[in-house]
């Protein structure tokens, strides 16, 4: 589904479908059921695409996380606690944030005034 919706022809098919739907509505003087069918079809397509987008984003986030974990494992001076930081309790995560802020402020101090 992701590859199909991301392809350029998907946009052309959607545009052609909308144009055909409008032409059909004009030719038939927009019957009463026309709005209902349009609403149902557009709602269904929207729902399906929301799930497709969520799935794609979850896959991308998982792949990015695995790449970052591999970088952390490969660097000898890296903090290994960061590999599983997304599963850490809130207080540990906050402690890591404060530690990073201290390191950042120390680096800024060492750089001196601009």
C-alpha positions as CSV (number, residue, x, y, z in Angstrom):
1,X,0.0,0.0,0.0
2,X,2.8,2.4,0.9
3,X,4.6,2.0,-2.4
4,X,1.3,2.3,-4.4
5,X,0.2,5.5,-2.6
6,X,3.7,7.1,-2.9
7,X,3.9,6.5,-6.7
8,X,3.2,9.5,-9.0
9,X,0.5,7.7,-10.8
10,X,-1.5,7.5,-7.6
11,X,-1.9,11.3,-7.8
12,X,-2.9,11.1,-11.4
13,X,-5.5,8.4,-10.7
14,X,-6.9,10.5,-7.8
15,X,-7.1,13.6,-10.0
16,X,-8.8,11.7,-12.8
17,X,-11.2,10.1,-10.4
18,X,-12.2,13.4,-9.0
19,X,-12.6,14.9,-12.5
20,X,-14.7,11.9,-13.5
21,X,-16.8,12.2,-10.4
22,X,-17.5,15.9,-11.1
23,X,-18.3,15.3,-14.7
24,X,-20.7,12.5,-13.7
25,X,-22.3,14.9,-11.2
26,X,-22.8,17.6,-13.8
27,X,-24.2,15.2,-16.4
28,X,-26.7,13.7,-13.9
29,X,-27.6,17.0,-12.3
30,X,-26.0,16.0,-9.0
31,X,-28.6,13.4,-7.7
32,X,-29.4,13.3,-4.0
33,X,-27.3,10.2,-3.3
34,X,-24.2,11.8,-5.0
35,X,-23.1,13.6,-1.8
36,X,-23.5,10.5,0.3
37,X,-21.4,8.3,-1.9
38,X,-18.7,11.0,-2.2
39,X,-18.6,11.4,1.6
40,X,-18.4,7.6,2.1
41,X,-15.7,7.1,-0.5
42,X,-13.6,10.0,0.7
43,X,-13.9,9.0,4.4
44,X,-12.9,5.4,3.6
45,X,-9.9,6.5,1.5
46,X,-8.8,8.9,4.2
47,X,-9.0,6.3,6.9
48,X,-7.0,3.8,4.8
49,X,-4.3,6.4,4.0
50,X,-4.0,7.4,7.7
51,X,-3.2,3.8,8.6
52,X,-0.7,3.6,5.7
53,X,1.0,6.8,6.8
54,X,1.2,5.6,10.4
55,X,2.7,2.3,9.3
56,X,5.3,4.0,7.1
57,X,6.3,6.4,9.9
58,X,6.6,3.6,12.4
59,X,8.8,1.6,10.0
60,X,11.0,4.7,9.4
61,X,11.3,5.5,13.1
62,X,12.2,1.9,13.9
63,X,14.8,1.8,11.1
64,X,16.3,5.2,12.3
65,X,16.4,3.9,15.8
66,X,18.3,0.8,14.8
67,X,20.8,2.9,12.9
68,X,21.4,5.2,15.8
69,X,21.8,2.2,18.2
70,X,24.4,0.7,15.8
71,X,26.3,4.0,15.8
72,X,26.2,4.1,19.6
73,X,27.5,0.6,19.8
74,X,30.3,1.3,17.3
75,X,31.7,4.4,19.2
76,X,33.9,3.4,22.1
77,X,33.3,6.6,24.1
78,X,29.5,6.6,23.5
79,X,27.1,6.3,26.5
80,X,25.6,2.8,26.2
81,X,22.7,3.8,28.3
82,X,21.3,5.8,25.3
83,X,20.8,2.6,23.3
84,X,17.6,1.8,25.2
85,X,16.7,5.4,26.4
86,X,13.2,5.2,24.9
87,X,12.4,2.5,27.4
88,X,13.9,4.2,30.4
89,X,11.6,5.6,33.2
90,X,10.9,9.3,33.1
91,X,13.2,10.1,36.0
92,X,16.2,8.4,34.3
93,X,15.4,10.2,31.0
94,X,15.2,13.6,32.9
95,X,18.6,12.8,34.5
96,X,20.1,12.2,31.1
97,X,18.6,15.4,29.8
98,X,20.1,17.4,32.7
99,X,23.5,15.7,32.2
100,X,23.4,16.6,28.5
101,X,22.5,20.2,29.4
102,X,25.5,20.4,31.8
103,X,27.8,19.0,29.1
104,X,26.4,21.5,26.6
105,X,26.8,24.4,28.9
106,X,30.4,23.3,29.7
107,X,31.2,23.2,26.0
108,X,29.7,26.7,25.5
109,X,31.8,28.0,28.4
110,X,35.0,26.5,27.0
111,X,34.3,28.1,23.7
112,X,34.2,31.6,25.3
113,X,32.4,34.7,24.2
114,X,31.4,35.0,20.6
